[in-house]
């Protein structure tokens, strides 16, 4: 692994340097003896570290499988744990790895606030212009929250196949899958036709499906001045209403603060509280008749709507052939990669990475997972608290559960005593 020695562009010099610290150390919890990982240690700093692959991966007729482990040991407030597969080039220098270094694929978890993401992005080369565009996979439909907050080691896997399909897995379960041609945003291939930017709507074009009836006349008895609400003449003041009592009174228990300066703060007044005499009465203060809907209210008269005889439909520009159109039927054939990098910012430290593998055989990745993540999972399961401990812990967070526990235990005991 090579630490970056450069700076991030377009960033304040105080934080632009990639000086975030990395360590190689064991997990804080559920440690597998002798097993260590790469750990992001700093908060609010830019981190960049990368490594060359043992050989370049060429996108030809074999799948690409990218897999690695992440443990957010202290949870995660805002930060990422994604990886970048760096594009092959003659001038690639890992000591100058930064956010603008060309990559082919970006994959992995990212979180800020309550937005939990699992990125899969690939950079697609436009065959007409030679320029690269980022294509983002649609968001997984599953709830990702637990993978970021449970402080357990999770296994992230990306599978790209030569038939232009992909799968994303967490802990060896598929959380998202799709097609590189159909499920990326924006789409790999642009539309064949686009709206003509020079086409303009004619001046007399009528898009109104309905219009006010020009022959309609307001009825003679239509009174627009009637209010929508009027006082209820049948309402009677409730018996016991306290006309002379205000709804709020000064708090008799309030005392002027010792540091109150009347010259600076003005004359002190006790804060207002609800009048206790009003609590048992139907109401206090000046009684006002309640309002009710006015049966004579009609509102402002409007002519009824009729079908527009001149309606021409919703106008849209004519279609023309897209001058930028191209068709790439095999976006799987991406730019060759020869390095892997972590270029991250985080507001939480101690993000643990381990057991990166890039291969073409699922069986190899599965064996690698069994020897690494599988052992961590076994250790974590063995260290899980027993049923009794879990019940006690739950009751500490939710004290009302004690009542449920007591009733659950008392019911069979009580029935046993009754029947015996």
C-alpha positions in Angstrom: 0.0 0.0 0.0 1.3 3.4 -1.0 0.3 6.6 0.9 -0.6 9.6 -1.3 1.7 12.6 -0.9 -0.4 15.1 -3.0 -3.2 17.5 -2.3 -6.9 17.6 -3.2 -7.7 20.2 -5.8 -10.3 23.0 -5.3 -10.1 22.7 -1.5 -8.9 25.0 1.2 -5.2 24.5 1.8 -5.9 23.8 5.5 -7.6 20.5 4.7 -6.4 19.8 1.1 -3.5 17.6 2.0 -4.0 13.8 2.1 -2.7 13.6 5.6 -5.3 11.3 7.1 -3.6 8.5 9.1 -3.8 4.8 8.4 -2.7 1.9 10.6 -2.6 -1.9 10.3 -4.2 -3.3 13.4 -6.7 -5.8 14.8 -10.4 -5.3 15.3 -11.5 -3.6 18.5 -14.2 -6.3 19.1 -14.6 -9.9 18.0 -10.9 -10.1 17.2 -9.6 -13.1 15.3 -6.1 -13.8 16.8 -3.3 -12.7 14.4 -5.7 -11.2 11.9 -5.2 -7.5 11.1 -6.7 -5.0 8.7 -6.1 -1.6 7.2 -7.7 1.0 9.5 -8.6 4.7 8.7 -7.7 6.5 11.9 -8.3 10.3 11.4 -11.4 12.4 11.6 -12.2 15.3 9.2 -9.2 14.7 7.0 -8.6 13.5 3.5 -7.2 9.9 3.3 -5.7 8.3 0.2 -3.9 5.0 -0.1 -3.6 2.6 -3.0 -1.9 -0.5 -4.2 -1.0 -2.0 -7.6 -2.7 -5.2 -8.6 -0.5 -8.3 -9.2 -1.7 -8.1 -12.8 -4.0 -5.8 -14.7 -7.6 -6.8 -15.2 -8.7 -6.7 -18.8 -12.5 -6.7 -19.5 -12.7 -9.3 -22.2 -14.7 -12.6 -21.8 -14.4 -13.2 -18.0 -16.4 -11.8 -15.2 -15.0 -9.2 -12.8 -15.5 -9.9 -9.1 -14.5 -7.3 -6.5 -14.8 -8.2 -2.9 -13.6 -6.7 0.5 -14.6 -6.4 4.1 -15.6 -3.2 6.0 -16.3 -2.7 9.7 -17.5 0.7 11.0 -16.1 0.0 14.4 -17.4 3.3 15.9 -20.5 3.5 13.7 -20.4 6.1 11.0 -21.7 9.7 11.1 -20.6 11.0 7.6 -18.1 9.2 5.5 -17.4 6.6 2.9 -15.8 3.2 2.7 -15.8 2.7 -1.1 -12.9 1.6 -3.3 -11.8 2.8 -6.7 -10.3 0.5 -9.4 -7.8 2.8 -11.0 -7.6 2.9 -14.8 -4.3 1.7 -16.4 -2.1 4.4 -17.7 1.7 4.9 -18.4 1.8 7.9 -16.0 0.0 6.3 -13.0 2.0 7.2 -9.9 0.3 6.1 -6.7 2.1 8.7 -4.6 0.0 11.3 -6.6 -3.3 9.4 -6.2 -6.1 12.0 -5.5 -9.7 12.6 -6.3 -9.1 13.4 -10.0 -7.1 10.2 -10.7 -8.9 8.4 -13.5 -10.8 5.3 -12.2 -12.8 2.7 -14.0 -15.1 1.5 -11.2 -16.1 2.9 -7.8 -17.9 0.5 -5.4 -18.8 0.4 -1.8 -20.8 1.9 1.1 -21.2 5.6 1.8 -23.3 7.4 4.4 -24.1 11.0 5.5 -27.0 11.9 7.8 -29.8 9.4 7.2 -28.7 8.8 3.6 -27.3 5.2 3.3 -25.8 4.4 0.0 -24.1 1.5 -1.8 -22.3 2.9 -4.8 -21.6 1.2 -8.0 -20.3 3.7 -10.6 -18.3 3.1 -13.7 -16.7 5.6 -16.1 -17.9 5.0 -19.7 -15.9 6.2 -22.7 -18.0 8.0 -25.3 -17.0 6.2 -28.6 -17.6 9.5 -30.6 -15.9 12.0 -28.4 -13.5 9.9 -26.3 -14.7 11.7 -23.2 -15.7 9.8 -20.0 -19.0 10.0 -18.2 -20.0 8.5 -14.8 -22.8 6.0 -14.9 -24.5 5.3 -11.5 -26.4 2.1 -10.6 -29.9 2.6 -9.3 -30.2 2.5 -5.5 -30.8 -0.9 -3.9 -34.3 -1.6 -2.7 -33.2 -3.0 0.7 -32.7 -1.1 3.9 -28.9 -0.6 4.3 -29.0 1.0 7.8 -28.1 -2.0 9.9 -24.9 -2.7 7.9 -23.6 0.8 8.9 -24.6 0.8 12.5 -24.2 -2.7 14.0 -20.4 -2.5 14.3 -20.0 -5.9 12.7 -17.7 -6.8 9.8 -19.6 -7.0 6.5 -18.6 -8.4 3.1 -19.2 -6.3 0.0 -19.1 -7.9 -3.4 -19.6 -6.6 -6.9 -20.0 -9.0 -9.8 -19.8 -7.8 -13.4 -20.5 -10.2 -16.2 -19.5 -10.2 -19.9 -23.3 -10.3 -20.7 -23.4 -6.7 -19.4 -25.2 -7.6 -16.1 -24.2 -6.8 -12.6 -24.9 -7.9 -9.0 -24.1 -6.2 -5.7 -24.0 -8.4 -2.6 -23.6 -7.8 1.1 -22.7 -10.8 3.3 -23.1 -13.0 0.2 -26.8 -12.0 -0.3 -27.8 -10.0 -3.4 -29.1 -6.6 -2.6 -29.2 -5.2 -6.1 -28.8 -6.5 -9.7 -29.5 -5.2 -13.1 -28.2 -4.4 -16.6 -25.4 -2.0 -17.5 -27.6 -1.1 -20.5 -30.9 -0.6 -18.7 -30.3 0.2 -15.0 -27.7 2.9 -15.0 -28.2 6.7 -14.6 -27.7 8.4 -16.9 -28.1 5.6 -19.5 -25.1 4.4 -21.3 -26.6 5.0 -24.8 -28.2 8.4 -25.5 -31.7 8.5 -27.2 -31.8 8.2 -31.0 -34.1 11.2 -31.3 -34.2 14.5 -29.3 -36.5 17.5 -29.3 -35.6 20.1 -31.9 -34.2 23.0 -29.8 -35.0 25.4 -32.7 -38.7 24.4 -32.9 -41.0 27.0 -31.2 -44.7 26.8 -30.3 -46.9 28.8 -32.7 -48.3 32.0 -31.3 -52.0 30.9 -31.7 -51.6 27.4 -30.3 -54.4 26.7 -27.7 -53.5 24.1 -25.0 -56.6 24.7 -22.9 -58.8 21.5 -22.9 -61.5 23.4 -21.0 -62.6 27.1 -21.1 -65.2 29.2 -19.2 -68.6 29.1 -21.1 -68.7 32.5 -22.8 -72.5 32.4 -23.0 -73.0 31.8 -19.3 -74.6 34.6 -17.2 -74.5 35.1 -13.5 -78.0 34.4 -11.9 -79.8 37.4 -10.6 -80.1 36.0 -7.1 -76.4 35.3 -6.8 -75.0 37.3 -3.9 -71.2 37.5 -3.8 -71.1 39.6 -0.7 -72.4 37.0 1.7 -69.6 35.9 4.1 -68.7 32.2 4.3 -69.1 32.1 8.1 -71.6 33.8 10.4 -72.3 33.9 14.1 -74.5 31.1 15.4 -77.7 32.9 16.6 -78.8 29.7 18.5 -75.6 29.5 20.5 -76.0 30.0 24.3 -73.2 30.9 26.7 -72.4 27.8 28.8 -73.6 27.9 32.4 -70.8 28.6 34.8 -68.8 30.7 32.3 -66.4 33.0 34.2 -66.6 36.3 32.4 -64.5 38.2 34.9 -61.7 35.7 35.0 -58.8 36.0 32.5 -57.5 32.9 30.7 -53.9 33.5 31.9 -52.6 35.0 35.2 -49.2 35.8 36.6 -47.4 32.8 38.1 -47.7 33.4 41.9 -44.6 31.2 42.5 -42.3 33.1 40.2 -39.6 35.2 41.7 -37.6 38.0 40.1 -34.1 36.8 39.2 -31.4 38.1 41.5 -29.4 39.6 38.5 -32.5 41.4 37.1 -31.6 45.0 36.4 -34.7 47.2 36.0 -32.7 50.0 34.4 -31.3 47.5 31.8 -34.1 44.9 31.6 -37.2 47.0 32.4 -39.8 46.4 35.0 -39.9 42.7 35.9 -43.2 40.8 35.3 -44.0 37.3 36.4 -44.5 34.8 33.5 -48.1 34.0 32.6 -49.6 30.6 33.4 -53.1 29.2 32.7 -55.7 30.5 35.2 -56.3 27.6 37.6 -59.9 28.8 38.1 -60.6 28.1 34.5 -59.7 24.4 34.7 -63.0 23.4 36.2 -65.1 26.0 34.4 -66.4 25.7 30.8 -64.4 28.9 29.9 -63.1 32.3 31.0 -63.1 35.8 29.7 -65.4 37.5 27.3 -67.7 35.0 25.7 -68.1 35.2 21.9 -70.7 33.4 19.9 -69.1 30.5 17.8 -69.2 30.8 14.0 -71.0 28.5 11.7 -71.2 28.0 7.9 -73.4 30.6 6.2 -76.2 28.7 4.4 -76.5 31.7 2.0 -72.8 31.8 1.0 -72.1 31.1 -2.6 -68.8 32.8 -3.1 -67.6 34.6 -6.3 -69.5 33.5 -9.3 -67.6 31.7 -12.1 -68.8 30.6 -15.5 -69.0 26.8 -15.8 -66.3 25.1 -17.8 -67.0 23.6 -21.3 -64.9 21.8 -23.8 -62.6 24.2 -25.7 -63.6 24.0 -29.4 -60.2 25.3 -30.4 -58.2 22.9 -28.2 -55.1 21.7 -30.1 -53.5 19.5 -27.5 -50.3 19.9 -25.5 -47.6 21.3 -27.8 -44.2 19.6 -27.9 -41.2 20.3 -30.2 -40.8 18.0 -33.2 -38.2 15.2 -32.9 -34.9 15.2 -34.8 -32.1 12.7 -35.0 -29.7 13.1 -32.1 -26.4 14.3 -33.5 -24.6 12.8 -30.4 -26.2 9.4 -30.7 -24.1 6.3 -30.5 -24.8 2.7 -29.6 -22.5 0.8 -27.3 -24.0 -2.7 -27.0 -21.2 -4.0 -24.6 -20.4 -1.4 -21.9 -18.8 -4.3 -19.9 -15.7 -3.7 -22.0 -14.4 -1.0 -19.8 -11.0 0.6 -19.4 -8.4 -1.9 -18.0 -7.6 -1.5 -14.3 -4.2 -2.1 -12.7 -4.5 -0.6 -9.2 -7.0 -0.3 -6.3 -7.3 2.8 -4.2 -9.2 4.2 -1.1 -9.7 8.0 -1.4 -12.0 9.0 1.5 -13.2 11.7 3.8 -14.8 10.7 7.1 -16.2 12.3 10.3 -15.7 9.0 12.1 -12.5 7.1 12.7 -11.5 3.5 13.0 -13.0 2.3 9.7 -11.6 -1.2 9.2 -10.8 -2.7 5.8 -9.6 -6.2 5.1 -9.3 -9.1 2.6 -9.5 -7.3 -0.8 -9.7 -9.6 -3.8 -10.2 -9.1 -7.5 -10.8 -12.2 -9.5 -13.0 -13.8 -12.2 -14.2 -17.0 -10.4 -17.0 -16.8 -7.8 -15.7 -20.0 -6.2 -12.4 -18.3 -5.5 -14.1 -15.3 -4.0 -16.3 -17.5 -1.9 -13.3 -19.5 -0.5 -11.5 -16.2 0.2 -14.6 -15.0 2.0 -14.9 -18.2 4.1 -11.2 -17.9 5.2 -11.6 -14.3 6.2 -15.1 -12.9 6.7 -16.4 -16.3 7.6 -14.0 -16.6 10.6 -14.9 -13.1 11.8 -18.6 -14.0 11.5 -18.1 -17.1 13.6 -16.2 -15.2 16.3 -18.9 -12.5 16.4 -21.6 -15.1 16.7 -19.8 -16.9 19.5 -19.5 -13.6 21.4 -23.2 -12.8 21.0 -24.9 -12.5 24.4 -27.2 -15.3 25.5 -31.0 -15.0 25.4 -31.2 -13.9 29.1 -28.6 -11.2 28.6 -30.4 -9.9 25.5 -33.7 -9.7 27.4 -32.1 -7.8 30.3 -30.4 -5.4 27.8 -33.7 -4.8 26.0 -35.4 -4.1 29.3 -32.8 -1.5 30.2 -33.6 0.4 27.0 -37.3 -0.1 27.4 -38.3 -0.5 31.1 -41.9 -1.3 30.3 -40.7 -4.7 29.1 -40.2 -5.7 32.8 -44.0 -5.7 33.2 -44.3 -7.9 30.2 -41.6 -10.3 31.5 -43.3 -10.5 35.0 -46.7 -11.1 33.5 -45.3 -13.8 31.1 -43.7 -15.6 34.1 -46.5 -15.0 36.6 -49.3 -16.3 34.3 -48.1 -20.0 34.0 -47.1 -20.0 37.7 -50.5 -18.7 38.7 -52.3 -21.2 36.5 -50.2 -24.0 37.9 -51.1 -23.0 41.5 -54.8 -22.6 40.6 -55.1 -26.0 39.0 -52.9 -27.9 41.4 
